[in-house]
Amino acid sequence: MCDFYKKNMKESFLEYTKYILDKVSFDKDLLKKEYFKSLKLLQLEEINQLNTWIQGKGLQLQPILV
């Protein structure tokens, strides 16, 4: 049960981060700020997924390669 909860929380935080980045994409500085905040909280695999999503969305942000 605990592993299931942790997995869903991680996925939901990644999805929440995508939602926030999509909403602030109109302001490049705010987009960068939120992106760097998310890097502190996401794990390596999630960061890679986020970077792929950023490139796919065509957001005006240069993803950090980890």
C-alpha positions as a printed NumPy array, in Angstrom:
array([[  0.   ,   0.   ,   0.   ],
       [  2.78 ,   2.433,   0.884],
       [  4.654,   1.813,  -2.397],
       [  1.462,   2.397,  -4.356],
       [  0.936,   5.703,  -2.531],
       [  4.523,   6.858,  -3.159],
       [  4.293,   5.995,  -6.867],
       [  1.063,   7.937,  -7.283],
       [  2.427,  10.923,  -5.385],
       [  5.508,  11.027,  -7.632],
       [  3.425,  10.779, -10.78 ],
       [  1.017,  13.39 ,  -9.553],
       [  3.834,  15.798,  -8.675],
       [  5.313,  15.386, -12.136],
       [  1.876,  16.019, -13.641],
       [  1.381,  19.004, -11.335],
       [  4.743,  20.414, -12.465],
       [  3.726,  20.031, -16.106],
       [  0.451,  21.795, -15.353],
       [  2.234,  24.713, -13.66 ],
       [  4.819,  25.067, -16.434],
       [  2.088,  25.063, -19.044],
       [  0.191,  27.79 , -17.16 ],
       [  3.228,  30.076, -16.72 ],
       [  4.631,  29.517, -20.212],
       [  3.579,  33.054, -21.214],
       [  6.392,  34.505, -19.026],
       [  9.869,  33.132, -19.769],
       [ 11.345,  34.263, -16.434],
       [  8.52 ,  32.713, -14.441],
       [  8.776,  29.547, -16.538],
       [ 12.489,  29.259, -15.715],
       [ 11.841,  29.878, -12.024],
       [  9.208,  27.152, -11.804],
       [ 11.358,  24.755, -13.832],
       [ 14.342,  25.166, -11.516],
       [ 12.089,  24.729,  -8.476],
       [ 10.858,  21.444,  -9.892],
       [ 14.425,  20.192, -10.425],
       [ 14.949,  20.301,  -6.667],
       [ 11.98 ,  18.028,  -6.018],
       [ 11.901,  15.575,  -8.907],
       [ 14.044,  12.475,  -9.254],
       [ 16.371,  11.913, -12.205],
       [ 13.926,   9.781, -14.2  ],
       [ 11.157,  12.328, -13.646],
       [ 13.43 ,  15.177, -14.739],
       [ 14.16 ,  13.313, -17.96 ],
       [ 10.434,  12.817, -18.523],
       [  9.826,  16.505, -17.829],
       [ 12.567,  17.546, -20.268],
       [ 11.046,  15.353, -22.968],
       [  7.647,  16.919, -22.286],
       [  9.138,  20.452, -22.471],
       [ 10.712,  19.726, -25.841],
       [  7.491,  18.174, -27.121],
       [  5.456,  21.204, -26.051],
       [  7.93 ,  23.588, -27.672],
       [  8.2  ,  25.716, -24.534],
       [ 10.717,  28.552, -24.6  ],
       [ 13.03 ,  26.851, -22.13 ],
       [ 16.352,  25.093, -22.5  ],
       [ 16.064,  21.897, -20.43 ],
       [ 18.934,  20.986, -18.135],
       [ 20.591,  17.734, -19.147],
       [ 21.23 ,  15.491, -16.164]])
